[in-house]
Amino acid sequence: MRDQIIQLLQQALPEQDIPADLADDTDFVGELGLDSLDMLTVATALEKAYAIRIEDVEWSRLSSLTSVLTLVRARLAAIQNAAQTVSA
């Protein structure tokens, strides 16, 4: 999933220099120079790619690859748990 998200970042923000070997703790704003519009673009791309919903207050907190991975994994786990509950 990590590599998929890096590719998603690169595709969503082609004008930015997102390295393929992006470190998990790289600060998107401080080190990569992303702004709030960039982060909204990333959140929208994540929503489409993973069929999840990211609330406004959440996308503004996506500050590193680690925070993105944590949020996406939590959303996917919640969807999986909801599906298991419905099928049980």
FITORFI-626933 format. One record per atom (N, C-alpha, C, O, CB): x, y, z; atom name. Coordinates in Angstrom, 2 decimals. Each point is the difference from the previous one (the first is absolute). Glycine has a CB too. Layout:
{torza {X,Y,Z},"CA"};
...
***
This chain:
{torza {0.82,-1.19,0.00},"N"};
{torza {-0.82,1.19,0.00},"CA"};
{torza {0.87,1.26,0.00},"C"};
{torza {-0.37,1.01,-0.60},"O"};
{torza {-1.44,-2.27,1.81},"CB"};
{torza {2.93,1.20,-0.56},"N"};
{torza {0.89,1.16,0.09},"CA"};
{torza {0.39,0.50,-1.39},"C"};
{torza {-0.11,1.19,-0.30},"O"};
{torza {0.98,-2.04,2.50},"CB"};
{torza {-0.40,-0.07,-3.05},"N"};
{torza {0.41,0.38,-1.35},"CA"};
{torza {-1.18,0.51,-0.83},"C"};
{torza {0.17,0.91,-0.81},"O"};
{torza {1.65,-2.60,0.94},"CB"};
{torza {-2.99,1.11,0.07},"N"};
{torza {-1.19,0.46,-0.71},"CA"};
{torza {-0.33,1.44,0.37},"C"};
{torza {-0.37,0.80,-0.86},"O"};
{torza {-0.50,-3.15,0.80},"CB"};
{torza {1.00,2.68,1.32},"N"};
{torza {-0.31,1.36,0.45},"CA"};
{torza {1.04,0.99,-0.53},"C"};
{torza {-0.35,1.12,-0.36},"O"};
{torza {-0.76,-2.05,2.43},"CB"};
{torza {2.36,0.53,-2.11},"N"};
{torza {1.02,0.88,-0.57},"CA"};
{torza {-0.32,0.26,-1.47},"C"};
{torza {0.10,1.14,-0.46},"O"};
{torza {1.64,-2.02,2.07},"CB"};
{torza {-2.11,-0.14,-2.34},"N"};
{torza {-0.38,0.17,-1.41},"CA"};
{torza {-1.22,0.90,-0.12},"C"};
{torza {-0.07,0.83,-0.91},"O"};
{torza {1.01,-3.10,0.37},"CB"};
{torza {-1.89,2.10,1.43},"N"};
{torza {-1.19,0.85,-0.01},"CA"};
{torza {0.39,1.46,0.23},"C"};
{torza {-0.52,0.89,-0.67},"O"};
{torza {-0.87,-2.82,1.51},"CB"};
{torza {2.28,2.17,0.11},"N"};
{torza {0.49,1.36,0.25},"CA"};
{torza {0.66,0.58,-1.25},"C"};
{torza {-0.23,1.16,-0.36},"O"};
{torza {0.56,-1.73,2.79},"CB"};
{torza {0.49,-0.23,-3.08},"N"};
{torza {0.70,0.47,-1.20},"CA"};
{torza {-0.99,0.32,-1.12},"C"};
{torza {0.18,0.99,-0.72},"O"};
{torza {1.82,-2.36,1.37},"CB"};
{torza {-3.02,0.55,-0.81},"N"};
{torza {-1.00,0.21,-1.05},"CA"};
{torza {-0.92,1.18,0.33},"C"};
{torza {-0.35,0.78,-0.89},"O"};
{torza {0.45,-3.22,0.35},"CB"};
{torza {-0.49,2.56,1.80},"N"};
{torza {-0.91,1.08,0.40},"CA"};
{torza {0.69,1.36,-0.02},"C"};
{torza {-0.64,1.02,-0.23},"O"};
{torza {-0.61,-2.65,1.64},"CB"};
{torza {2.56,1.63,-1.18},"N"};
{torza {0.75,1.25,0.07},"CA"};
{torza {1.20,-0.04,-0.96},"C"};
{torza {1.14,0.03,0.44},"O"};
{torza {-1.86,0.27,1.97},"CB"};
{torza {0.46,-0.37,-3.72},"N"};
{torza {1.11,-0.16,-0.95},"CA"};
{torza {0.96,1.19,-0.02},"C"};
{torza {1.16,-0.15,-0.41},"O"};
{torza {-2.68,-1.24,-0.96},"CB"};
{torza {1.06,2.56,1.81},"N"};
{torza {0.87,1.17,0.00},"CA"};
{torza {0.95,0.01,1.21},"C"};
{torza {0.96,0.78,0.03},"O"};
{torza {-2.74,0.48,-1.24},"CB"};
{torza {1.52,-2.11,2.18},"N"};
{torza {0.86,-0.11,1.18},"CA"};
{torza {1.05,-1.08,-0.22},"C"};
{torza {-0.20,-0.92,-0.80},"O"};
{torza {-1.69,1.69,2.29},"CB"};
{torza {2.99,-0.67,-0.80},"N"};
{torza {1.06,-0.99,-0.11},"CA"};
{torza {-0.14,-1.01,1.15},"C"};
{torza {0.69,0.10,1.01},"O"};
{torza {0.87,1.59,-2.14},"CB"};
{torza {-2.46,-2.65,0.94},"N"};
{torza {-0.21,-1.03,1.02},"CA"};
{torza {0.95,-1.16,-0.33},"C"};
{torza {-0.18,-0.66,-1.01},"O"};
{torza {-2.29,1.34,1.38},"CB"};
{torza {3.46,-0.92,0.47},"N"};
{torza {0.97,-1.06,-0.30},"CA"};
{torza {-0.61,-1.40,0.16},"C"};
{torza {-0.86,-0.22,0.86},"O"};
{torza {2.69,1.76,-0.12},"CB"};
{torza {-1.38,-2.47,-1.57},"N"};
{torza {-0.48,-1.38,0.08},"CA"};
{torza {0.41,-0.66,1.31},"C"};
{torza {-0.65,-0.93,0.47},"O"};
{torza {0.78,0.77,-2.97},"CB"};
{torza {0.95,0.66,3.09},"N"};
{torza {0.47,-0.56,1.27},"CA"};
{torza {-0.36,0.92,1.18},"C"};
{torza {0.77,0.16,0.94},"O"};
{torza {1.12,-1.30,-2.17},"CB"};
{torza {-3.06,1.74,1.15},"N"};
{torza {-0.49,0.91,1.04},"CA"};
{torza {0.08,-0.65,1.37},"C"};
{torza {-0.53,-1.09,0.21},"O"};
{torza {-0.99,2.19,-1.88},"CB"};
{torza {2.17,-0.44,2.60},"N"};
{torza {0.10,-0.51,1.37},"CA"};
{torza {-1.34,0.13,0.69},"C"};
{torza {-0.75,0.95,-0.24},"O"};
{torza {3.19,-0.34,0.34},"CB"};
{torza {-2.75,-1.55,0.76},"N"};
{torza {-1.29,-0.03,0.68},"CA"};
{torza {-0.27,1.26,0.81},"C"};
{torza {-1.16,0.41,0.13},"O"};
{torza {1.35,-2.87,-0.03},"CB"};
{torza {0.85,3.08,0.44},"N"};
{torza {-0.18,1.16,0.87},"CA"};
{torza {0.28,1.34,-0.68},"C"};
{torza {0.09,1.03,0.67},"O"};
{torza {0.52,-2.52,1.22},"CB"};
{torza {-0.46,1.49,-3.21},"N"};
{torza {0.22,1.26,-0.72},"CA"};
{torza {-1.20,0.92,0.20},"C"};
{torza {-1.14,-0.39,-0.25},"O"};
{torza {2.59,-0.79,-1.46},"CB"};
{torza {-1.18,2.38,2.16},"N"};
{torza {-1.06,0.99,0.23},"CA"};
{torza {-0.46,0.55,-1.34},"C"};
{torza {0.77,0.67,-0.70},"O"};
{torza {0.19,-0.07,2.98},"CB"};
{torza {-2.21,-0.87,-2.64},"N"};
{torza {-0.53,0.43,-1.29},"CA"};
{torza {0.08,1.51,-0.19},"C"};
{torza {0.33,0.47,-1.09},"O"};
{torza {-1.84,-2.44,1.13},"CB"};
{torza {1.22,2.72,0.99},"N"};
{torza {0.00,1.46,-0.11},"CA"};
{torza {1.42,0.54,0.13},"C"};
{torza {0.48,0.72,-0.88},"O"};
{torza {-2.82,-0.63,1.83},"CB"};
{torza {3.00,-0.42,0.13},"N"};
{torza {1.32,0.55,0.28},"CA"};
{torza {1.09,-0.45,-0.95},"C"};
{torza {0.85,0.80,-0.38},"O"};
{torza {-1.55,-0.71,2.70},"CB"};
{torza {0.69,-1.36,-2.71},"N"};
{torza {1.08,-0.53,-0.83},"CA"};
{torza {-0.35,-0.05,-1.49},"C"};
{torza {0.86,0.24,-0.85},"O"};
{torza {-0.14,-1.55,2.80},"CB"};
{torza {-1.97,1.00,-2.27},"N"};
{torza {-0.40,-0.09,-1.41},"CA"};
{torza {-0.64,1.28,-0.52},"C"};
{torza {-0.15,0.19,-1.21},"O"};
{torza {-0.16,-2.63,1.54},"CB"};
{torza {-0.09,3.33,0.59},"N"};
{torza {-0.59,1.27,-0.41},"CA"};
{torza {-1.44,-0.10,-0.47},"C"};
{torza {-0.48,0.86,-0.74},"O"};
{torza {2.74,-0.17,0.12},"CB"};
{torza {-2.97,-1.74,1.05},"N"};
{torza {-1.40,-0.13,-0.39},"CA"};
{torza {-0.85,1.00,0.78},"C"};
{torza {0.30,0.32,1.15},"O"};
{torza {0.04,-2.77,-1.69},"CB"};
{torza {-1.40,2.93,-0.08},"N"};
{torza {-0.90,0.92,0.67},"CA"};
{torza {-1.37,-0.66,0.21},"C"};
{torza {-0.18,-1.17,-0.32},"O"};
{torza {1.40,3.14,-0.71},"CB"};
{torza {-2.16,-1.22,1.56},"N"};
{torza {-1.31,-0.57,0.32},"CA"};
{torza {-0.74,-0.49,-1.24},"C"};
{torza {-0.72,-1.00,0.06},"O"};
{torza {0.61,2.51,1.91},"CB"};
{torza {0.27,-0.83,-3.09},"N"};
{torza {-0.64,-0.44,-1.24},"CA"};
{torza {0.60,-1.33,-0.46},"C"};
{torza {-0.72,-0.88,-0.47},"O"};
{torza {0.27,3.28,-0.18},"CB"};
{torza {1.76,-2.54,0.79},"N"};
{torza {0.66,-1.27,-0.33},"CA"};
{torza {-0.56,-1.12,0.88},"C"};
{torza {-0.27,-1.10,-0.49},"O"};
{torza {2.36,2.33,-0.20},"CB"};
{torza {-2.26,-0.94,1.98},"N"};
{torza {-0.48,-1.04,0.92},"CA"};
{torza {-1.46,-0.36,-0.29},"C"};
{torza {-0.39,-1.16,0.15},"O"};
{torza {1.99,1.99,1.59},"CB"};
{torza {-2.39,0.13,-2.15},"N"};
{torza {-1.38,-0.30,-0.41},"CA"};
{torza {0.01,-0.89,-1.24},"C"};
{torza {-0.80,-0.92,-0.11},"O"};
{torza {0.01,3.12,1.08},"CB"};
{torza {1.69,-1.91,-1.90},"N"};
{torza {0.15,-0.83,-1.20},"CA"};
{torza {0.39,-1.43,0.38},"C"};
{torza {-0.53,-0.95,-0.57},"O"};
{torza {1.19,2.99,-0.75},"CB"};
{torza {0.25,-2.18,2.25},"N"};
{torza {0.43,-1.31,0.47},"CA"};
{torza {-1.17,-0.74,0.66},"C"};
{torza {-0.23,-1.18,-0.27},"O"};
{torza {2.58,2.05,0.61},"CB"};
{torza {-3.08,-0.18,0.52},"N"};
{torza {-1.14,-0.62,0.68},"CA"};
{torza {-1.03,-0.48,-1.00},"C"};
{torza {-0.54,-1.10,0.15},"O"};
{torza {0.94,2.57,1.84},"CB"};
{torza {-0.69,-0.67,-3.00},"N"};
{torza {-0.96,-0.38,-1.03},"CA"};
{torza {0.49,-1.23,-0.77},"C"};
{torza {-0.78,-0.90,-0.28},"O"};
{torza {0.04,3.30,0.09},"CB"};
{torza {2.01,-2.42,-0.14},"N"};
{torza {0.57,-1.15,-0.71},"CA"};
{torza {-0.06,-1.26,0.86},"C"};
{torza {-0.28,-1.09,-0.51},"O"};
{torza {1.80,2.65,-0.75},"CB"};
{torza {-1.25,-1.42,2.55},"N"};
{torza {-0.09,-1.15,0.91},"CA"};
{torza {-1.43,-0.52,0.09},"C"};
{torza {-0.23,-1.21,-0.01},"O"};
{torza {2.17,2.11,1.32},"CB"};
{torza {-2.89,0.02,-1.22},"N"};
{torza {-1.41,-0.40,0.07},"CA"};
{torza {-0.40,-0.80,-1.23},"C"};
{torza {-0.68,-1.03,0.12},"O"};
{torza {0.19,3.07,1.24},"CB"};
{torza {0.90,-1.58,-2.52},"N"};
{torza {-0.34,-0.69,-1.24},"CA"};
{torza {0.71,-1.35,-0.11},"C"};
{torza {-0.61,-1.00,-0.37},"O"};
{torza {0.25,3.22,-0.73},"CB"};
{torza {1.64,-2.25,1.42},"N"};
{torza {0.80,-1.21,-0.15},"CA"};
{torza {-0.43,-1.11,0.96},"C"};
{torza {0.03,-1.18,-0.36},"O"};
{torza {1.86,2.61,-0.39},"CB"};
{torza {-2.27,-1.05,1.96},"N"};
{torza {-0.30,-1.01,1.02},"CA"};
{torza {-1.48,-0.06,0.39},"C"};
{torza {-0.37,-0.75,0.90},"O"};
{torza {2.67,1.08,-0.07},"CB"};
{torza {-3.13,0.45,-1.49},"N"};
{torza {-1.45,0.04,0.28},"CA"};
{torza {-0.25,0.25,1.49},"C"};
{torza {-0.75,-0.72,0.66},"O"};
{torza {0.33,-0.86,-2.58},"CB"};
{torza {1.08,2.62,2.42},"N"};
{torza {-0.15,0.39,1.41},"CA"};
{torza {-0.43,1.45,0.06},"C"};
{torza {0.04,0.72,-1.00},"O"};
{torza {1.72,-2.39,1.73},"CB"};
{torza {-2.17,2.10,0.44},"N"};
{torza {-0.37,1.40,0.23},"CA"};
{torza {1.00,0.60,0.98},"C"};
{torza {0.26,-0.58,1.06},"O"};
{torza {-2.72,0.11,-1.50},"CB"};
{torza {3.01,1.63,0.08},"N"};
{torza {0.92,0.71,0.88},"CA"};
{torza {-0.66,1.34,0.34},"C"};
{torza {-0.27,0.81,-0.88},"O"};
{torza {2.34,-1.95,-0.12},"CB"};
{torza {-2.31,1.35,2.27},"N"};
{torza {-0.64,1.24,0.46},"CA"};
{torza {0.96,1.17,-0.14},"C"};
{torza {1.22,-0.17,-0.03},"O"};
{torza {-2.65,-1.14,1.64},"CB"};
{torza {0.86,2.50,-1.70},"N"};
{torza {0.81,1.21,-0.17},"CA"};
{torza {1.08,0.15,1.07},"C"};
{torza {1.15,0.33,-0.31},"O"};
{torza {-3.12,0.74,-0.75},"CB"};
{torza {1.61,-1.31,2.30},"N"};
{torza {0.99,0.15,1.08},"CA"};
{torza {1.10,-1.05,-0.10},"C"};
{torza {1.11,0.20,0.49},"O"};
{torza {-2.89,0.76,0.97},"CB"};
{torza {1.48,-2.09,-2.10},"N"};
{torza {1.00,-1.06,-0.12},"CA"};
{torza {1.02,0.30,-1.09},"C"};
{torza {1.20,-0.19,0.21},"O"};
{torza {-2.90,-1.44,0.60},"CB"};
{torza {1.25,2.09,-1.98},"N"};
{torza {0.98,0.22,-1.07},"CA"};
{torza {0.97,1.10,0.37},"C"};
{torza {1.14,0.02,-0.47},"O"};
{torza {-2.81,-0.77,-1.20},"CB"};
{torza {1.23,1.67,2.50},"N"};
{torza {0.92,1.06,0.41},"CA"};
{torza {1.08,-0.51,0.95},"C"};
{torza {1.00,0.69,0.24},"O"};
{torza {-2.85,0.96,-0.53},"CB"};
{torza {1.65,-2.83,0.84},"N"};
{torza {0.98,-0.60,0.91},"CA"};
{torza {0.95,-0.98,-0.69},"C"};
{torza {0.90,-0.54,0.63},"O"};
{torza {-2.57,0.80,1.19},"CB"};
{torza {1.47,-0.48,-3.11},"N"};
{torza {0.87,-0.92,-0.73},"CA"};
{torza {1.33,0.70,-0.25},"C"};
{torza {0.15,0.76,-0.95},"O"};
{torza {-2.14,-1.91,-0.14},"CB"};
{torza {2.93,0.88,1.96},"N"};
{torza {1.26,0.75,-0.03},"CA"};
{torza {1.20,-0.81,-0.45},"C"};
{torza {1.08,0.54,-0.23},"O"};
{torza {-2.01,0.83,2.03},"CB"};
{torza {0.74,-2.69,-1.93},"N"};
{torza {1.11,-0.87,-0.39},"CA"};
{torza {-0.57,-1.29,-0.58},"C"};
{torza {-1.20,-0.26,0.09},"O"};
{torza {2.71,1.26,1.71},"CB"};
{torza {-0.64,-1.79,-2.38},"N"};
{torza {-0.43,-1.29,-0.54},"CA"};
{torza {-0.55,-0.88,1.12},"C"};
{torza {-0.97,-0.73,-0.20},"O"};
{torza {2.70,0.90,-1.63},"CB"};
{torza {-1.13,-0.10,3.00},"N"};
{torza {-0.49,-0.77,1.14},"CA"};
{torza {-1.44,0.37,0.33},"C"};
{torza {-0.82,-0.88,0.24},"O"};
{torza {3.16,0.73,0.65},"CB"};
{torza {-2.65,1.43,-0.86},"N"};
{torza {-1.36,0.41,0.35},"CA"};
{torza {-1.00,-0.42,-1.08},"C"};
{torza {-1.14,-0.34,0.30},"O"};
{torza {2.07,2.28,0.98},"CB"};
{torza {-0.50,-1.91,-2.54},"N"};
{torza {-0.88,-0.45,-1.09},"CA"};
{torza {-0.25,-1.50,0.13},"C"};
{torza {-1.15,-0.45,-0.07},"O"};
{torza {2.03,2.28,-1.44},"CB"};
{torza {0.17,-2.60,1.70},"N"};
{torza {-0.15,-1.45,0.14},"CA"};
{torza {-0.88,-0.36,1.18},"C"};
{torza {-0.85,-0.89,-0.10},"O"};
{torza {3.11,0.59,-0.92},"CB"};
{torza {-2.08,0.98,2.13},"N"};
{torza {-0.80,-0.27,1.20},"CA"};
{torza {-1.47,0.25,-0.28},"C"};
{torza {-0.85,-0.81,0.36},"O"};
{torza {2.79,1.41,1.10},"CB"};
{torza {-2.25,0.53,-2.08},"N"};
{torza {-1.39,0.34,-0.29},"CA"};
{torza {-0.63,-0.97,-0.98},"C"};
{torza {-1.11,-0.49,0.23},"O"};
{torza {1.65,2.87,0.21},"CB"};
{torza {0.15,-2.67,-1.54},"N"};
{torza {-0.55,-0.90,-1.01},"CA"};
{torza {-0.21,-1.40,0.58},"C"};
{torza {-1.04,-0.61,-0.23},"O"};
{torza {2.18,1.93,-1.58},"CB"};
{torza {-0.18,-1.82,2.55},"N"};
{torza {-0.14,-1.33,0.60},"CA"};
{torza {-1.17,-0.04,0.98},"C"};
{torza {-0.74,-0.98,0.04},"O"};
{torza {3.22,0.61,-0.30},"CB"};
{torza {-2.64,1.42,1.04},"N"};
{torza {-1.12,0.05,0.95},"CA"};
{torza {-1.34,0.01,-0.73},"C"};
{torza {-0.93,-0.69,0.41},"O"};
{torza {2.38,1.93,1.23},"CB"};
{torza {-1.54,-0.47,-2.71},"N"};
{torza {-1.25,0.06,-0.78},"CA"};
{torza {-0.31,-1.35,-0.63},"C"};
{torza {-1.14,-0.47,0.04},"O"};
{torza {1.54,2.90,-0.50},"CB"};
{torza {0.60,-3.05,-0.13},"N"};
{torza {-0.20,-1.30,-0.64},"CA"};
{torza {-0.38,-1.07,1.03},"C"};
{torza {-0.84,-0.86,-0.28},"O"};
{torza {2.48,1.51,-1.51},"CB"};
{torza {-1.03,-0.61,2.96},"N"};
{torza {-0.33,-0.95,1.06},"CA"};
{torza {-1.45,0.20,0.46},"C"};
{torza {-0.71,-0.97,0.24},"O"};
{torza {3.12,0.93,0.49},"CB"};
{torza {-2.84,1.29,-0.61},"N"};
{torza {-1.38,0.29,0.41},"CA"};
{torza {-0.98,-0.52,-1.03},"C"};
{torza {-1.05,-0.54,0.35},"O"};
{torza {1.84,2.56,0.90},"CB"};
{torza {-0.46,-1.85,-2.53},"N"};
{torza {-0.88,-0.51,-1.07},"CA"};
{torza {-0.06,-1.51,0.05},"C"};
{torza {-1.07,-0.59,-0.14},"O"};
{torza {1.63,2.57,-1.29},"CB"};
{torza {0.58,-2.61,1.63},"N"};
{torza {0.05,-1.47,0.06},"CA"};
{torza {-0.79,-0.50,1.21},"C"};
{torza {-0.73,-0.98,-0.11},"O"};
{torza {2.99,0.99,-1.03},"CB"};
{torza {-2.11,0.66,2.29},"N"};
{torza {-0.73,-0.42,1.19},"CA"};
{torza {-1.51,0.18,-0.19},"C"};
{torza {-0.77,-0.85,0.43},"O"};
{torza {2.76,1.47,0.99},"CB"};
{torza {-2.40,0.45,-2.06},"N"};
{torza {-1.42,0.24,-0.26},"CA"};
{torza {-0.55,-1.07,-0.93},"C"};
{torza {-1.12,-0.47,0.18},"O"};
{torza {1.46,2.94,0.14},"CB"};
{torza {0.44,-2.85,-1.31},"N"};
{torza {-0.43,-1.04,-0.95},"CA"};
{torza {-0.14,-1.35,0.69},"C"};
{torza {-0.92,-0.77,-0.29},"O"};
{torza {2.05,2.02,-1.57},"CB"};
{torza {-0.20,-1.54,2.78},"N"};
{torza {-0.06,-1.27,0.73},"CA"};
{torza {-1.20,-0.03,0.93},"C"};
{torza {-0.64,-1.04,0.16},"O"};
{torza {3.12,0.84,-0.29},"CB"};
{torza {-2.79,1.33,0.73},"N"};
{torza {-1.15,0.09,0.90},"CA"};
{torza {-1.31,-0.22,-0.78},"C"};
{torza {-0.90,-0.69,0.48},"O"};
{torza {2.19,2.28,1.01},"CB"};
{torza {-1.37,-1.02,-2.66},"N"};
{torza {-1.20,-0.14,-0.83},"CA"};
{torza {-0.17,-1.44,-0.46},"C"};
{torza {-1.12,-0.51,-0.06},"O"};
{torza {1.36,2.90,-0.68},"CB"};
{torza {0.86,-3.05,0.40},"N"};
{torza {-0.09,-1.36,-0.52},"CA"};
{torza {-0.14,-1.05,1.09},"C"};
{torza {-0.28,-1.16,-0.29},"O"};
{torza {1.62,1.91,-1.63},"CB"};
{torza {-1.14,-0.36,3.16},"N"};
{torza {-0.07,-0.97,1.12},"CA"};
{torza {-1.43,-0.27,0.42},"C"};
{torza {-0.23,-0.79,0.92},"O"};
{torza {2.45,1.56,-0.14},"CB"};
***
